[in-house]
């Protein structure tokens, strides 16, 4: 059965986004898919979140036993041989296996060397993911020993799309690496979940009992923040200018809360330690909108949100589905899937 290895040209290139998006895309086309990771570098880091995310996306298809292997430092030749020997013994599941490349803050040359060795042992087709700012190291094409079908240039800002599609693509092709697609940077892939926001603010979900799926709704994505304050236009008109948003508003302002609830609002963040009136709680339940309460005043809450950007993660089922749509829209999908799965 085919194995697809998603290698990163550098740290943070987006291998997890590509791996989960491609897996979601292939599953949608009736393929049996397993998503897994083989190696994690850095035992001092928290338990590997990617592996847990992979299992949550495809719970019916478990990764091979013992995956991912963890090492505390970049493996030397001897350690790498031991890891590779374990990989050879792994029984890959039926269907298509997509392997998310090595994770950890390691040098690009070491990353490509290790990914190349893993791909060879797994007899995998390789897709290289670049972060969209520079061409990969010159060793990239040689490291994968003819297994590389091409590269996806990921997370390119709007103002750099033309350069990525011309100059950067040409530099890849000069190295013998085909460009399979150029993926734009999007607000949705940078969004945070309601749960991540609550954790960052130390806020409490106060209407969990009224929500049909509190865990699922805390996983909804927030693409915008809006402040409930003084404005001349009607509240519903102001809040209606943004979808998938969190509205920060004092807990004792039912007028603004109701206006927000009448629009596409992912959650209400209620400040000043004030609980909403029963009418608002009832309508939040009808609209299945989580309400997060914090004792902090509104200004302090806004200041805390200034540092929330680092909490964003691609480990979201919503983002996996959205990235699958990005792959369909911006990649030569027929070429990508046919080469990768043959």
C-alpha positions as CSV (number, residue, x, y, z in Angstrom):
1,X,0.0,0.0,0.0
2,X,1.3,3.5,-0.8
3,X,3.1,5.6,1.8
4,X,3.4,9.4,1.5
5,X,6.0,11.2,3.5
6,X,5.5,14.9,4.2
7,X,9.0,16.4,4.7
8,X,9.7,20.0,5.8
9,X,12.3,22.2,4.2
10,X,12.6,24.0,7.5
11,X,11.0,24.2,11.0
12,X,7.5,25.5,10.9
13,X,7.1,25.0,7.1
14,X,3.7,23.4,7.7
15,X,4.1,19.6,7.4
16,X,1.3,18.9,9.9
17,X,-1.1,21.2,8.0
18,X,-0.3,19.5,4.7
19,X,-0.3,16.0,6.1
20,X,-3.7,16.5,7.8
21,X,-5.2,18.3,4.9
22,X,-4.1,15.7,2.4
23,X,-5.3,12.9,4.6
24,X,-8.7,14.6,4.9
25,X,-8.8,15.2,1.2
26,X,-8.0,11.5,0.3
27,X,-10.5,10.2,2.9
28,X,-13.1,12.3,1.3
29,X,-12.4,10.5,-2.0
30,X,-13.1,7.2,-0.3
31,X,-9.5,6.2,0.5
32,X,-8.6,4.4,3.7
33,X,-6.1,6.7,5.4
34,X,-3.8,6.5,8.4
35,X,-2.0,9.6,9.6
36,X,1.1,9.1,11.6
37,X,4.5,10.5,12.7
38,X,7.7,8.4,13.0
39,X,10.2,10.6,14.9
40,X,10.1,13.5,17.4
41,X,13.3,15.2,18.5
42,X,13.4,16.8,22.0
43,X,12.3,14.9,25.1
44,X,12.2,18.2,27.1
45,X,9.1,19.3,25.1
46,X,5.6,18.4,26.1
47,X,4.2,15.0,24.9
48,X,3.9,15.0,21.2
49,X,0.7,16.8,20.3
50,X,0.8,15.9,16.6
51,X,0.4,12.2,17.3
52,X,-2.7,12.8,19.5
53,X,-4.1,15.0,16.8
54,X,-3.5,12.4,14.1
55,X,-5.3,9.8,16.2
56,X,-8.3,12.2,16.9
57,X,-8.7,12.8,13.1
58,X,-8.6,9.1,12.2
59,X,-9.4,7.1,15.3
60,X,-10.3,4.0,13.3
61,X,-6.8,3.7,11.8
62,X,-4.1,3.6,14.5
63,X,-0.5,4.4,13.8
64,X,2.0,1.6,14.0
65,X,2.9,0.5,17.5
66,X,5.7,2.7,19.0
67,X,5.2,5.6,16.7
68,X,6.4,8.3,17.1
69,X,9.9,7.4,18.4
70,X,11.3,10.1,20.6
71,X,15.0,11.1,21.0
72,X,16.4,13.9,23.1
73,X,18.9,15.1,20.6
74,X,19.5,15.1,16.8
75,X,20.3,11.4,16.2
76,X,23.9,10.6,15.2
77,X,24.5,7.8,12.6
78,X,24.4,5.0,15.2
79,X,21.1,6.3,16.9
80,X,19.5,6.9,13.5
81,X,20.4,3.3,12.4
82,X,18.6,2.0,15.5
83,X,15.5,4.1,14.8
84,X,15.5,3.0,11.2
85,X,15.8,-0.6,12.2
86,X,12.6,-0.2,14.3
87,X,10.8,1.4,11.3
88,X,11.7,-1.6,9.1
89,X,9.8,-3.8,11.6
90,X,6.7,-1.7,11.6
91,X,3.5,-3.2,10.1
92,X,1.9,-0.4,8.2
93,X,-1.9,-0.5,8.1
94,X,-4.1,-1.1,5.1
95,X,-4.8,1.8,2.7
96,X,-2.7,4.9,2.4
97,X,-0.3,5.9,5.2
98,X,0.6,9.6,5.4
99,X,3.7,10.2,7.6
100,X,4.1,13.7,9.1
101,X,7.9,14.5,8.9
102,X,10.3,14.7,11.8
103,X,9.4,17.4,14.4
104,X,11.7,19.4,16.6
105,X,13.8,22.5,16.4
106,X,16.7,21.1,14.4
107,X,18.9,22.4,11.6
108,X,17.4,22.2,8.1
109,X,20.2,20.0,6.8
110,X,19.7,17.5,9.6
111,X,15.9,17.6,9.1
112,X,16.3,16.8,5.4
113,X,18.9,14.1,6.1
114,X,16.7,12.3,8.6
115,X,13.5,12.7,6.5
116,X,15.4,11.3,3.5
117,X,16.5,8.2,5.5
118,X,13.0,7.6,6.8
119,X,11.4,7.9,3.4
120,X,13.8,5.4,2.0
121,X,13.2,2.8,4.7
122,X,9.4,3.3,4.4
123,X,9.6,3.1,0.6
124,X,7.6,6.3,0.6
125,X,6.8,9.0,-2.0
126,X,7.9,12.4,-0.7
127,X,6.2,15.8,-0.8
128,X,8.5,18.6,0.4
129,X,6.8,21.6,2.2
130,X,8.5,25.0,2.0
131,X,7.5,28.0,4.1
132,X,7.2,30.2,1.1
133,X,10.1,32.6,1.8
134,X,13.0,30.8,0.2
135,X,14.1,27.9,-1.9
136,X,15.0,24.7,0.0
137,X,18.6,23.7,0.7
138,X,20.5,22.4,-2.3
139,X,20.7,19.0,-0.7
140,X,16.9,18.6,-0.8
141,X,16.5,17.0,-4.2
142,X,19.4,14.6,-3.7
143,X,18.4,13.6,-0.1
144,X,15.2,11.8,-1.2
145,X,16.9,9.7,-3.9
146,X,14.3,10.0,-6.6
147,X,11.3,9.7,-4.3
148,X,10.5,13.4,-4.3
149,X,7.5,14.2,-6.5
150,X,7.5,17.9,-5.8
151,X,7.1,20.7,-3.3
152,X,4.2,22.6,-1.9
153,X,5.0,26.3,-1.1
154,X,3.0,27.0,1.9
155,X,1.5,30.0,3.7
156,X,2.5,32.7,1.2
157,X,1.3,36.3,2.1
158,X,-0.9,38.0,-0.4
159,X,1.7,40.5,-1.4
160,X,4.2,37.7,-2.1
161,X,2.0,35.4,-4.2
162,X,3.3,36.7,-7.5
163,X,6.9,36.3,-6.5
164,X,6.2,32.8,-5.2
165,X,4.5,31.8,-8.4
166,X,7.3,33.1,-10.6
167,X,10.8,33.7,-9.0
168,X,10.5,31.2,-6.2
169,X,8.9,28.5,-8.3
170,X,11.7,29.0,-10.9
171,X,14.4,28.5,-8.2
172,X,12.7,25.2,-7.1
173,X,12.7,24.0,-10.7
174,X,16.3,24.9,-11.2
175,X,17.0,22.4,-8.4
176,X,14.9,19.8,-10.2
177,X,12.0,20.1,-7.8
178,X,8.5,20.5,-9.3
179,X,6.2,22.9,-7.6
180,X,2.9,21.1,-6.9
181,X,1.1,24.2,-5.7
182,X,1.4,27.6,-3.9
183,X,-0.8,27.9,-0.8
184,X,-1.8,31.4,0.4
185,X,-1.6,32.5,4.0
186,X,-5.2,32.8,5.3
187,X,-6.7,34.2,8.4
188,X,-8.5,30.9,9.1
189,X,-5.3,28.9,9.3
190,X,-4.0,31.4,11.8
191,X,-7.2,31.4,13.8
192,X,-7.5,30.3,17.4
193,X,-10.1,28.0,18.9
194,X,-12.6,29.2,21.5
195,X,-10.8,26.8,23.9
196,X,-7.4,28.3,23.3
197,X,-8.8,31.8,23.9
198,X,-10.4,30.7,27.2
199,X,-7.2,29.0,28.4
200,X,-5.1,32.1,27.5
201,X,-7.5,34.5,29.4
202,X,-8.1,32.1,32.3
203,X,-11.8,32.5,31.4
204,X,-14.6,30.1,32.5
205,X,-17.2,28.6,30.2
206,X,-20.3,29.5,32.1
207,X,-23.0,27.9,29.9
208,X,-21.6,24.5,29.2
209,X,-24.9,22.9,30.3
210,X,-26.8,24.7,27.6
211,X,-24.4,23.6,24.8
212,X,-25.1,20.4,22.8
213,X,-21.4,19.7,22.4
214,X,-19.3,21.9,24.7
215,X,-16.1,20.1,23.6
216,X,-16.9,20.6,19.9
217,X,-18.0,24.2,20.3
218,X,-14.9,25.1,22.2
219,X,-13.0,23.8,19.1
220,X,-14.7,26.3,16.8
221,X,-12.4,28.8,15.2
222,X,-12.2,32.5,15.9
223,X,-11.0,34.6,13.0
224,X,-11.7,38.1,14.4
225,X,-12.0,39.9,17.7
226,X,-14.6,42.7,18.1
227,X,-15.1,45.0,21.1
228,X,-18.5,45.8,22.4
229,X,-18.4,49.5,23.0
230,X,-19.9,52.8,22.1
231,X,-20.8,53.2,18.4
232,X,-23.3,55.3,16.5
233,X,-24.6,52.5,14.2
234,X,-26.9,49.8,15.3
235,X,-25.1,47.0,17.1
236,X,-26.2,44.2,14.7
237,X,-24.9,46.2,11.8
238,X,-21.5,46.7,13.4
239,X,-21.1,43.1,14.6
240,X,-22.5,41.8,11.3
241,X,-19.4,43.1,9.5
242,X,-17.3,40.1,10.8
243,X,-18.1,36.4,10.9
244,X,-16.6,33.7,13.1
245,X,-15.6,36.3,15.7
246,X,-15.3,36.6,19.5
247,X,-17.0,39.6,21.0
248,X,-15.4,41.1,24.1
249,X,-18.1,43.0,26.1
250,X,-18.9,43.8,29.7
251,X,-21.0,41.2,31.5
252,X,-23.6,43.8,32.3
253,X,-24.3,45.0,28.8
254,X,-27.2,42.9,27.6
255,X,-27.9,45.3,24.7
256,X,-24.5,44.7,23.1
257,X,-24.5,41.0,23.9
258,X,-27.9,40.5,22.2
259,X,-26.7,42.4,19.1
260,X,-23.6,40.2,18.9
261,X,-25.8,37.0,19.3
262,X,-27.9,38.1,16.3
263,X,-24.8,37.8,14.1
264,X,-22.2,35.1,13.4
265,X,-20.4,35.0,16.8
266,X,-18.2,32.1,17.8
267,X,-18.2,33.2,21.5
268,X,-18.9,36.0,23.9
269,X,-16.2,37.1,26.3
270,X,-17.9,38.7,29.3
271,X,-15.6,40.9,31.4
272,X,-15.7,42.7,34.8
273,X,-16.8,39.5,36.6
274,X,-20.4,40.2,35.7
275,X,-22.8,37.4,34.8
276,X,-25.3,37.9,32.0
277,X,-29.0,38.3,32.6
278,X,-31.2,35.3,32.1
279,X,-32.6,36.6,28.8
280,X,-29.1,36.6,27.3
281,X,-28.2,33.2,28.7
282,X,-31.4,31.8,27.2
283,X,-30.6,33.3,23.7
284,X,-27.0,32.2,23.9
285,X,-28.3,28.7,24.5
286,X,-30.7,28.9,21.6
287,X,-27.8,30.0,19.3
288,X,-25.4,27.5,20.9
289,X,-22.9,30.3,21.5
290,X,-20.3,29.7,24.3
291,X,-20.0,32.4,26.9
292,X,-16.6,32.9,28.6
293,X,-16.5,34.9,31.8
294,X,-13.5,36.6,33.2
295,X,-13.1,38.8,36.3
296,X,-10.7,41.1,34.4
297,X,-11.9,44.4,33.1
298,X,-12.3,44.9,29.4
299,X,-9.1,46.9,28.8
300,X,-7.0,44.3,30.7
301,X,-8.7,41.5,28.7
302,X,-7.8,43.3,25.4
303,X,-4.2,43.7,26.6
304,X,-4.0,40.0,27.3
305,X,-5.2,39.2,23.8
306,X,-2.2,41.1,22.3
307,X,0.0,38.1,23.2
308,X,-2.3,35.3,22.1
309,X,-0.9,34.9,18.6
310,X,1.7,32.3,19.7
311,X,-1.0,30.0,20.9
312,X,-2.4,29.3,17.4
313,X,-2.1,25.7,16.3
314,X,-2.9,23.8,13.1
315,X,-4.2,20.9,15.2
316,X,-7.8,21.4,14.5
317,X,-10.3,19.2,12.6
318,X,-11.8,22.4,11.1
319,X,-8.3,23.5,9.9
320,X,-7.6,20.1,8.4
321,X,-10.9,20.3,6.4
322,X,-10.1,23.9,5.4
323,X,-6.6,23.0,4.3
324,X,-8.0,20.2,2.2
325,X,-10.0,22.8,0.4
326,X,-6.9,25.0,0.0
327,X,-5.1,22.0,-1.6
328,X,-8.0,21.5,-4.0
329,X,-8.1,25.2,-4.9
330,X,-4.3,25.8,-5.3
331,X,-2.6,22.6,-6.2
332,X,-2.6,20.4,-9.3
333,X,-4.7,17.9,-7.5
334,X,-4.8,15.2,-10.2
335,X,-1.0,15.3,-10.5
336,X,-0.5,15.4,-6.7
337,X,-2.8,12.5,-5.8
338,X,-1.9,10.3,-8.8
339,X,1.8,10.6,-8.2
340,X,1.6,10.3,-4.5
341,X,-0.6,7.2,-4.3
342,X,1.0,5.2,-7.2
